Amino acid sequence: MEFTLPTDPTFSDAATIARVHANPGFGVHFTDHMSRVEWTADQGWHDAAVVPYGPIQLDPAAAVLHYAQEIFEGMKAYRHGDGSVWTFRPEANAARYARSATRLQLPVLPAADFLASIEALVRLDERWVPAVLDGRSDDEGVDDGRCEQGHSGGGQGEQSLYLRPFMFAREAYLGVRAARSVTHLVIASPVGPYFPGGVEPVDIWLEDEFSRAAPGGTGAAKCGGNYAASLQAQAKAAEHGCSQVLFLDAVEHRWLEELGGMNIVLVSADGELVTPETSGTILEGVTRSSVLQVGRDLGLTPVERPVAWAEVVAGVEAGRFTEIFACGTAAVITPIRAIRSNGGELVVPGSGEVSLRIRERLVDIQYGRAEDTHGWLYRLA
């Protein structure tokens, strides 16, 4: 699919972009353009173009507003030391996008066109990808109130361009059926660390009332409804001083599933990386699978199996589980200090040494500082 580019594109001035890069936050600033492709039942995919970033005009009866027929992905573009721009395992995102589309009865965008929509946007808006100096982003010394850190273990110097492909039903009708008119868009946002304090251990809340997903539901799809369903529990977590919520299964309220937007991994004293297996209710995280492979490269043993909350409590108290961390595209890896629940607080005793070692290796691959032995990197510009 060939993407039409604007004949006379308009760009933000260099000073504006520099101000954003100095303190980007996460997901609050956006580049000058977006990729767009339309689909109809009659024509299939058509009208591929990069257009100015701006509001979307929708009919009040658009299906997405009433029946939540939409999906999305989350990726990043990284500036390497030689000035080139790369993304990380986009084929995996394209495959998950297709699976999500099938589950939500949306048309499948071919992987080649999914990648083309990202490439076209990043190449046009490349100036928005933060620059690097000496293997670090050029704003690493900026004092913006966030904690100090060094190299890839910190976060403040890990600026990137966050990429958000998404697809939604735009057909105007009231009736429960698959829409016959759909739009795929890609927008981009320069970002800093997901957690403002950088890589610091966080406290999370164990949710035993609300569920994120149920067997046969949409837990394995990346769709907005799953995240909306987590918000009330997330608010409860905040009330208990926690930054994230950890969900249990919807049937027995006994087995670990995932956080509101991240997967969970436990580090054992005998070198295992234990994580709940994906069985339809847990999102198959790209970072999750990458963490397991990097762990294997570092001599650890990945184990995917059901994990009961009672096993976590007993394992931490007995010293079997020495670290627990969350992982996802936005934050990469975040160590967990404690898990709070209605039954009290479980403090994780480990220093985070293993989790941060995995994080450093993974981030160094993404930024081109370490050899990519798995063929994960994909050049965009």
C-alpha positions in Angstrom: 0.0 0.0 0.0 1.4 3.4 -1.1 0.7 6.3 1.3 0.1 9.7 -0.3 2.1 12.4 1.5 1.0 16.1 1.9 2.1 18.2 -1.1 3.0 21.1 1.2 3.4 19.7 4.7 3.4 22.1 7.7 5.8 21.4 10.6 6.2 22.8 14.1 9.3 25.0 14.4 12.5 23.6 16.0 12.1 25.6 19.2 8.6 24.1 19.8 9.9 20.6 19.3 12.9 21.3 21.6 10.6 22.5 24.4 8.5 19.3 24.1 11.6 17.1 24.1 12.9 18.9 27.2 9.9 17.7 29.2 7.6 15.5 27.1 5.6 13.7 29.8 3.8 10.7 28.4 1.1 10.9 25.7 0.4 14.6 26.0 2.1 16.1 22.9 1.7 14.9 19.4 3.5 15.2 16.1 2.3 17.2 13.1 0.8 14.4 11.1 -1.0 11.1 11.3 -1.4 8.1 8.9 -4.9 7.2 7.8 -6.4 4.3 5.8 -10.1 3.8 5.1 -12.0 0.5 4.7 -15.5 -0.3 3.5 -17.1 -3.6 2.9 -17.4 -2.7 -0.8 -13.9 -1.3 -1.5 -11.7 -3.0 1.1 -8.7 -0.9 2.3 -8.2 2.3 0.3 -7.2 6.0 0.5 -3.9 5.5 2.3 -2.4 8.9 3.2 -0.4 10.8 5.7 -2.5 13.9 6.7 -2.2 16.8 9.2 -2.8 15.8 12.8 -6.2 17.0 13.8 -9.7 16.2 15.1 -11.7 13.3 13.6 -15.2 14.1 12.3 -17.7 11.4 13.3 -21.4 11.1 13.0 -23.1 11.0 16.4 -24.4 7.5 15.4 -20.9 6.2 14.6 -20.7 2.6 15.8 -17.6 3.0 17.9 -19.4 5.5 20.1 -22.2 3.1 20.9 -20.7 -0.4 20.7 -17.0 0.1 21.3 -15.8 -1.7 18.2 -12.2 -0.6 18.2 -8.7 -1.8 18.8 -5.2 -0.3 19.2 -1.5 -1.0 19.6 1.4 0.6 21.5 4.9 0.8 20.1 8.0 3.1 20.2 10.5 4.5 17.7 14.0 4.9 19.0 16.8 7.2 17.8 20.1 5.4 17.6 23.5 7.0 18.1 24.1 7.3 14.3 20.9 9.3 13.9 18.8 6.4 12.4 15.3 5.6 13.7 14.2 2.1 14.6 11.2 0.4 16.1 11.1 -2.9 18.1 9.4 -6.1 17.0 6.7 -4.4 14.9 5.8 -7.7 13.2 4.6 -9.0 16.6 2.4 -5.9 17.0 1.0 -6.3 13.5 0.1 -9.9 14.3 -1.6 -9.0 17.6 -3.4 -6.2 15.8 -4.8 -8.8 13.4 -5.9 -11.1 16.2 -7.6 -8.2 18.0 -9.3 -7.2 14.8 -10.6 -10.7 14.3 -12.0 -10.8 17.9 -13.7 -7.4 17.5 -15.0 -8.3 14.0 -13.0 -5.6 12.4 -11.2 -6.0 9.0 -7.7 -7.4 9.3 -5.1 -4.9 8.0 -2.3 -6.8 6.3 1.0 -6.7 8.2 2.8 -5.0 5.3 0.3 -2.2 5.3 0.4 -1.9 9.1 4.1 -1.4 8.9 3.8 1.0 5.9 1.4 3.2 7.8 4.0 3.6 10.6 7.0 4.1 8.3 5.2 6.8 6.3 4.3 8.8 9.4 7.7 8.4 11.1 9.7 9.4 8.0 7.6 12.5 7.5 7.7 13.5 11.2 11.2 12.2 12.0 12.2 15.5 13.6 9.9 14.6 16.5 12.0 11.5 17.4 14.3 12.7 20.3 18.0 12.9 19.4 20.7 11.1 21.2 24.2 12.0 22.3 26.8 9.5 23.5 24.1 6.8 23.6 21.7 8.9 25.6 18.9 11.3 24.7 20.1 14.8 24.3 18.0 16.1 27.3 19.3 13.7 29.9 20.8 16.5 31.9 17.6 18.5 32.0 16.4 19.1 35.6 12.6 18.8 35.3 11.9 17.6 38.8 12.3 13.9 38.0 14.7 11.8 39.9 18.3 11.4 38.7 19.5 8.2 37.1 22.3 6.8 35.0 22.5 4.9 31.8 19.6 2.7 30.7 18.5 1.7 34.1 17.0 5.1 34.8 14.3 6.2 32.4 14.7 10.0 32.1 17.2 9.6 29.3 15.0 7.0 27.6 13.0 9.3 25.4 11.3 7.9 22.3 8.5 8.5 19.9 5.4 6.5 21.1 3.4 5.1 18.2 -0.3 4.5 18.5 -1.9 2.6 15.7 -5.7 2.2 16.2 -8.8 1.1 14.3 -12.4 2.0 14.9 -15.9 1.5 13.4 -17.1 4.8 11.9 -20.3 3.6 10.1 -23.3 5.6 11.3 -26.0 3.2 12.5 -27.7 2.0 15.7 -27.7 -1.8 15.7 -25.4 -4.5 17.1 -23.5 -5.8 14.1 -20.0 -5.4 12.6 -19.6 -2.0 11.0 -19.2 -1.8 7.2 -17.0 1.4 7.4 -13.8 1.5 9.4 -10.8 3.8 9.8 -7.2 2.9 10.7 -5.0 5.7 12.1 -1.5 6.1 13.4 -0.6 9.0 15.7 2.7 9.6 17.4 3.8 11.3 20.6 7.3 12.1 21.9 7.5 10.6 25.4 9.7 10.3 28.5 9.3 7.7 31.2 5.8 6.4 31.9 6.2 6.9 35.6 7.4 10.5 36.3 10.0 9.3 38.9 11.7 7.1 36.4 12.5 3.5 37.3 11.6 3.4 41.0 9.9 0.4 42.8 6.1 0.9 43.0 3.3 -0.3 45.2 0.4 -2.1 43.5 -3.1 -3.0 44.7 -4.4 -6.6 44.5 -8.0 -6.4 43.2 -10.3 -9.1 44.5 -13.7 -7.6 43.6 -13.5 -6.3 40.0 -12.3 -8.4 37.1 -10.4 -7.2 34.0 -11.5 -10.1 31.7 -13.3 -13.4 31.7 -12.9 -16.7 29.8 -14.3 -16.3 26.4 -14.1 -12.5 26.6 -11.8 -10.0 25.0 -8.9 -10.2 27.5 -6.4 -11.4 24.8 -7.4 -8.5 22.5 -6.0 -5.0 22.8 -9.2 -3.0 22.9 -10.3 0.0 24.8 -13.1 -1.8 26.7 -10.6 -3.9 28.6 -8.9 -0.7 29.9 -12.2 1.0 30.6 -13.1 -2.0 32.7 -10.0 -1.5 34.8 -10.5 2.1 35.7 -12.7 1.7 38.8 -10.2 -0.8 40.2 -7.4 1.6 39.3 -9.2 4.4 41.3 -9.4 2.0 44.2 -5.7 1.4 43.9 -5.0 5.1 44.0 -7.1 5.4 47.2 -4.7 2.9 48.8 -1.6 4.7 47.7 -0.8 2.4 44.8 0.1 3.3 41.2 -1.2 0.1 39.5 -3.8 -2.6 40.1 -3.2 -6.4 39.8 -6.2 -8.4 38.8 -7.1 -12.0 39.8 -9.0 -14.3 37.5 -12.7 -13.7 37.1 -13.8 -17.3 38.0 -12.1 -18.2 41.3 -10.5 -14.9 42.2 -7.4 -16.9 43.0 -5.0 -16.8 40.1 -2.8 -13.9 39.0 -3.7 -12.4 35.6 -2.1 -9.0 34.8 -2.0 -5.4 35.8 -4.3 -2.8 34.3 -1.9 -2.3 31.4 1.1 -4.5 32.1 2.1 -8.1 32.6 3.6 -9.4 35.8 6.7 -11.5 36.3 8.2 -13.1 39.5 11.9 -13.8 39.9 12.7 -16.9 41.9 15.8 -17.6 44.1 16.8 -20.4 41.8 16.8 -18.3 38.6 13.3 -18.8 37.2 11.2 -16.0 35.6 7.7 -17.1 36.5 4.7 -15.4 34.7 1.0 -16.4 34.3 0.4 -18.3 31.1 -1.7 -16.5 28.5 -4.9 -18.5 28.1 -7.3 -16.1 26.5 -7.8 -13.7 29.4 -4.3 -12.2 29.5 -2.9 -9.9 26.8 0.1 -11.5 25.0 2.5 -8.6 25.7 5.3 -8.0 23.2 7.5 -6.8 26.1 6.5 -9.8 28.1 7.8 -12.3 25.5 10.9 -10.2 24.9 11.7 -10.1 28.7 11.4 -13.9 28.8 13.8 -14.3 25.9 16.3 -11.7 27.4 16.1 -13.6 30.7 16.9 -16.8 28.8 19.9 -15.0 27.2 21.1 -14.0 30.7 20.9 -17.6 32.0 17.5 -17.5 33.6 14.7 -20.0 33.1 11.3 -18.6 31.8 8.3 -20.5 33.2 4.8 -19.8 32.0 2.1 -21.4 34.2 -0.8 -20.5 36.4 0.3 -18.6 39.5 -2.0 -18.5 42.6 -1.9 -15.4 44.9 -1.5 -17.8 47.9 1.7 -19.1 46.2 3.0 -15.6 45.8 2.5 -14.8 49.5 4.1 -18.1 50.6 6.9 -17.8 48.1 7.9 -14.2 49.2 7.7 -15.0 52.9 9.9 -18.1 52.4 12.4 -16.3 50.2 11.5 -18.4 47.1 10.4 -15.3 45.2 13.0 -12.5 45.5 11.7 -10.0 43.0 8.5 -9.1 41.3 8.2 -6.7 38.4 5.7 -5.4 35.8 6.5 -5.1 32.1 5.0 -3.4 29.1 5.8 -1.2 26.2 5.3 2.1 28.0 7.4 1.5 31.1 9.5 -1.4 29.9 10.1 -2.9 33.4 9.0 -1.5 36.7 10.1 -3.3 40.0 7.3 -3.9 42.5 8.1 -2.9 46.1 4.9 -4.2 47.7 1.5 -5.6 46.9 -1.3 -4.2 49.1 -4.7 -5.9 49.5 -7.6 -6.1 51.9 -5.5 -8.6 53.8 -2.6 -6.3 54.4 0.7 -5.6 52.6 3.2 -8.0 51.1 6.6 -6.4 50.9 8.9 -7.9 48.3 12.4 -8.0 49.8 14.6 -8.1 46.7 16.7 -5.2 45.5 15.5 -5.4 41.9 18.9 -6.5 40.7 17.7 -9.2 38.2 14.8 -7.1 36.9 16.9 -4.1 36.3 19.6 -6.2 34.6 17.0 -7.6 32.2 15.7 -4.0 31.7 19.1 -2.7 30.9 19.8 -5.4 28.3 16.4 -4.9 26.6 16.6 -1.1 26.5 20.2 -1.2 25.2 19.0 -3.4 22.3 16.1 -1.0 21.6 18.5 2.0 21.5 21.1 0.2 19.4 23.7 0.0 22.3 23.7 -3.8 22.4 23.7 -6.4 19.6 20.3 -7.4 18.4 20.9 -11.2 18.1 17.2 -11.9 17.6 16.4 -9.7 14.7 14.0 -7.6 16.7 14.9 -4.1 15.4 13.1 -2.7 12.3 14.5 0.4 10.7 12.0 3.2 10.0 14.2 6.1 8.9 
